[in-house]
Amino acid sequence: MGAAVAGSLLIATSASAAEPRLMAALGNTILTMTDIGPKHTQVSVDDKPVFEDKESEMLSFVGAYSLKERWIALFQADTGAKDCPTRFRIIEVGGPQPVVSYPFGSCSDAAQVTIDNDMLTVSMPQPAGGGEAAWTYRNGKIGRTK
């Protein structure tokens, strides 16, 4: 079992399918990612399931980002599809209840995250060299900005 510590973020990983694959302390909240079965990953906040991915080959934790009193967890879903192999999803914790975004992205796995005040932007290349695409998360909503 490995662990990484960055400020108030603690991440522990485990290889056992019976135990959570990832546990992260985001402020006073515990985010857990558990593989239930093939193509079935559950994400819980303080032991309450908030999202179940039943479509992706693999759901991965990209990182956690602090925005004022909230935490934003970014996840990457590897779909296994040739036309769009990667999508992203955000789970926000620290408010009255967790907020889960819809899947977004240009199908690229080369995401770059920037934070400006209360706004998080995820940028990545578009397919076939079409320049850069960007999605901005603010006030519980994700929207394409570029």
Contacts in CASP RR format, 6 or more apart in sequence:
PFRMAT RR
TARGET T0000
AUTHOR 0000-0000-0000
METHOD contacts of the structure
MODEL  1
MGAAVAGSLLIATSASAAEPRLMAALGNTILTMTDIGPKHTQVSVDDKPV
FEDKESEMLSFVGAYSLKERWIALFQADTGAKDCPTRFRIIEVGGPQPVV
SYPFGSCSDAAQVTIDNDMLTVSMPQPAGGGEAAWTYRNGKIGRTK
1 12 0 8 1.000
1 13 0 8 1.000
1 14 0 8 1.000
1 15 0 8 1.000
2 12 0 8 1.000
2 13 0 8 1.000
3 10 0 8 1.000
3 11 0 8 1.000
3 12 0 8 1.000
3 13 0 8 1.000
4 10 0 8 1.000
4 11 0 8 1.000
5 11 0 8 1.000
8 25 0 8 1.000
8 26 0 8 1.000
8 27 0 8 1.000
9 24 0 8 1.000
9 25 0 8 1.000
9 26 0 8 1.000
9 27 0 8 1.000
9 64 0 8 1.000
10 23 0 8 1.000
10 24 0 8 1.000
10 25 0 8 1.000
11 22 0 8 1.000
11 23 0 8 1.000
11 24 0 8 1.000
11 61 0 8 1.000
12 22 0 8 1.000
12 23 0 8 1.000
12 24 0 8 1.000
13 21 0 8 1.000
13 22 0 8 1.000
14 20 0 8 1.000
14 21 0 8 1.000
14 22 0 8 1.000
15 21 0 8 1.000
17 35 0 8 1.000
17 37 0 8 1.000
19 34 0 8 1.000
20 32 0 8 1.000
20 33 0 8 1.000
20 34 0 8 1.000
21 33 0 8 1.000
21 34 0 8 1.000
21 35 0 8 1.000
21 41 0 8 1.000
22 31 0 8 1.000
22 32 0 8 1.000
22 33 0 8 1.000
22 61 0 8 1.000
23 30 0 8 1.000
23 31 0 8 1.000
23 32 0 8 1.000
23 33 0 8 1.000
24 30 0 8 1.000
24 31 0 8 1.000
24 32 0 8 1.000
24 61 0 8 1.000
24 64 0 8 1.000
24 73 0 8 1.000
25 31 0 8 1.000
26 64 0 8 1.000
26 71 0 8 1.000
26 73 0 8 1.000
26 93 0 8 1.000
26 94 0 8 1.000
27 71 0 8 1.000
27 94 0 8 1.000
28 94 0 8 1.000
29 45 0 8 1.000
29 46 0 8 1.000
29 71 0 8 1.000
29 93 0 8 1.000
29 94 0 8 1.000
30 45 0 8 1.000
30 46 0 8 1.000
30 47 0 8 1.000
31 43 0 8 1.000
31 44 0 8 1.000
31 45 0 8 1.000
31 64 0 8 1.000
31 73 0 8 1.000
31 91 0 8 1.000
31 93 0 8 1.000
32 43 0 8 1.000
32 44 0 8 1.000
32 45 0 8 1.000
32 47 0 8 1.000
33 41 0 8 1.000
33 42 0 8 1.000
33 43 0 8 1.000
33 44 0 8 1.000
33 59 0 8 1.000
33 61 0 8 1.000
34 41 0 8 1.000
34 42 0 8 1.000
34 44 0 8 1.000
35 41 0 8 1.000
36 42 0 8 1.000
36 52 0 8 1.000
39 53 0 8 1.000
39 54 0 8 1.000
39 55 0 8 1.000
39 56 0 8 1.000
39 57 0 8 1.000
40 52 0 8 1.000
40 53 0 8 1.000
40 54 0 8 1.000
41 52 0 8 1.000
41 53 0 8 1.000
41 56 0 8 1.000
41 58 0 8 1.000
41 59 0 8 1.000
42 49 0 8 1.000
42 51 0 8 1.000
42 52 0 8 1.000
42 53 0 8 1.000
43 49 0 8 1.000
43 50 0 8 1.000
43 51 0 8 1.000
43 52 0 8 1.000
43 53 0 8 1.000
43 59 0 8 1.000
43 75 0 8 1.000
43 91 0 8 1.000
44 50 0 8 1.000
45 91 0 8 1.000
45 93 0 8 1.000
45 98 0 8 1.000
50 91 0 8 1.000
50 98 0 8 1.000
50 100 0 8 1.000
51 89 0 8 1.000
51 91 0 8 1.000
51 100 0 8 1.000
53 59 0 8 1.000
53 77 0 8 1.000
55 77 0 8 1.000
55 79 0 8 1.000
56 77 0 8 1.000
56 78 0 8 1.000
56 79 0 8 1.000
56 80 0 8 1.000
56 87 0 8 1.000
57 78 0 8 1.000
57 79 0 8 1.000
57 80 0 8 1.000
58 77 0 8 1.000
58 78 0 8 1.000
59 75 0 8 1.000
59 76 0 8 1.000
59 77 0 8 1.000
59 78 0 8 1.000
60 75 0 8 1.000
60 76 0 8 1.000
60 77 0 8 1.000
60 78 0 8 1.000
61 73 0 8 1.000
61 74 0 8 1.000
61 75 0 8 1.000
62 74 0 8 1.000
62 75 0 8 1.000
62 76 0 8 1.000
62 88 0 8 1.000
62 111 0 8 1.000
62 113 0 8 1.000
63 73 0 8 1.000
63 74 0 8 1.000
63 113 0 8 1.000
64 71 0 8 1.000
64 72 0 8 1.000
64 73 0 8 1.000
64 74 0 8 1.000
65 71 0 8 1.000
65 72 0 8 1.000
65 74 0 8 1.000
65 113 0 8 1.000
65 115 0 8 1.000
65 120 0 8 1.000
66 72 0 8 1.000
67 115 0 8 1.000
67 118 0 8 1.000
67 119 0 8 1.000
67 120 0 8 1.000
68 118 0 8 1.000
69 94 0 8 1.000
69 95 0 8 1.000
70 92 0 8 1.000
70 93 0 8 1.000
70 94 0 8 1.000
70 95 0 8 1.000
71 92 0 8 1.000
71 93 0 8 1.000
71 94 0 8 1.000
72 90 0 8 1.000
72 91 0 8 1.000
72 92 0 8 1.000
72 120 0 8 1.000
72 137 0 8 1.000
73 90 0 8 1.000
73 91 0 8 1.000
73 92 0 8 1.000
73 93 0 8 1.000
74 88 0 8 1.000
74 89 0 8 1.000
74 90 0 8 1.000
74 111 0 8 1.000
74 113 0 8 1.000
74 122 0 8 1.000
75 88 0 8 1.000
75 89 0 8 1.000
75 90 0 8 1.000
75 91 0 8 1.000
76 86 0 8 1.000
76 87 0 8 1.000
76 88 0 8 1.000
76 109 0 8 1.000
76 111 0 8 1.000
77 86 0 8 1.000
77 87 0 8 1.000
77 88 0 8 1.000
77 89 0 8 1.000
77 103 0 8 1.000
78 85 0 8 1.000
78 86 0 8 1.000
78 109 0 8 1.000
79 85 0 8 1.000
79 86 0 8 1.000
79 87 0 8 1.000
83 107 0 8 1.000
84 107 0 8 1.000
85 107 0 8 1.000
85 109 0 8 1.000
86 105 0 8 1.000
86 107 0 8 1.000
86 108 0 8 1.000
86 109 0 8 1.000
87 103 0 8 1.000
87 104 0 8 1.000
87 105 0 8 1.000
87 107 0 8 1.000
88 103 0 8 1.000
88 104 0 8 1.000
88 105 0 8 1.000
88 111 0 8 1.000
88 122 0 8 1.000
88 135 0 8 1.000
89 100 0 8 1.000
89 101 0 8 1.000
89 102 0 8 1.000
89 103 0 8 1.000
89 104 0 8 1.000
90 99 0 8 1.000
90 100 0 8 1.000
90 101 0 8 1.000
90 120 0 8 1.000
90 137 0 8 1.000
90 142 0 8 1.000
91 98 0 8 1.000
91 99 0 8 1.000
91 100 0 8 1.000
91 101 0 8 1.000
92 98 0 8 1.000
92 99 0 8 1.000
92 100 0 8 1.000
92 101 0 8 1.000
92 137 0 8 1.000
92 140 0 8 1.000
99 140 0 8 1.000
101 137 0 8 1.000
101 140 0 8 1.000
101 141 0 8 1.000
101 142 0 8 1.000
102 142 0 8 1.000
104 122 0 8 1.000
104 135 0 8 1.000
104 142 0 8 1.000
104 143 0 8 1.000
104 144 0 8 1.000
105 111 0 8 1.000
105 122 0 8 1.000
105 124 0 8 1.000
105 133 0 8 1.000
105 135 0 8 1.000
106 124 0 8 1.000
106 125 0 8 1.000
106 126 0 8 1.000
106 127 0 8 1.000
106 133 0 8 1.000
107 127 0 8 1.000
108 124 0 8 1.000
108 125 0 8 1.000
108 126 0 8 1.000
108 127 0 8 1.000
108 133 0 8 1.000
109 124 0 8 1.000
110 124 0 8 1.000
110 125 0 8 1.000
111 122 0 8 1.000
111 123 0 8 1.000
111 124 0 8 1.000
112 122 0 8 1.000
112 123 0 8 1.000
112 124 0 8 1.000
113 120 0 8 1.000
113 121 0 8 1.000
113 122 0 8 1.000
113 123 0 8 1.000
114 120 0 8 1.000
114 121 0 8 1.000
114 123 0 8 1.000
115 121 0 8 1.000
118 138 0 8 1.000
118 139 0 8 1.000
119 136 0 8 1.000
119 137 0 8 1.000
119 138 0 8 1.000
120 136 0 8 1.000
120 137 0 8 1.000
120 138 0 8 1.000
121 134 0 8 1.000
121 135 0 8 1.000
121 136 0 8 1.000
121 137 0 8 1.000
121 145 0 8 1.000
122 134 0 8 1.000
122 135 0 8 1.000
122 136 0 8 1.000
122 137 0 8 1.000
123 132 0 8 1.000
123 133 0 8 1.000
123 134 0 8 1.000
123 146 0 8 1.000
124 132 0 8 1.000
124 133 0 8 1.000
124 134 0 8 1.000
125 131 0 8 1.000
125 132 0 8 1.000
125 133 0 8 1.000
126 132 0 8 1.000
126 133 0 8 1.000
132 146 0 8 1.000
133 144 0 8 1.000
133 146 0 8 1.000
134 144 0 8 1.000
134 145 0 8 1.000
134 146 0 8 1.000
135 142 0 8 1.000
135 143 0 8 1.000
135 144 0 8 1.000
135 145 0 8 1.000
136 142 0 8 1.000
136 143 0 8 1.000
136 145 0 8 1.000
137 143 0 8 1.000
END
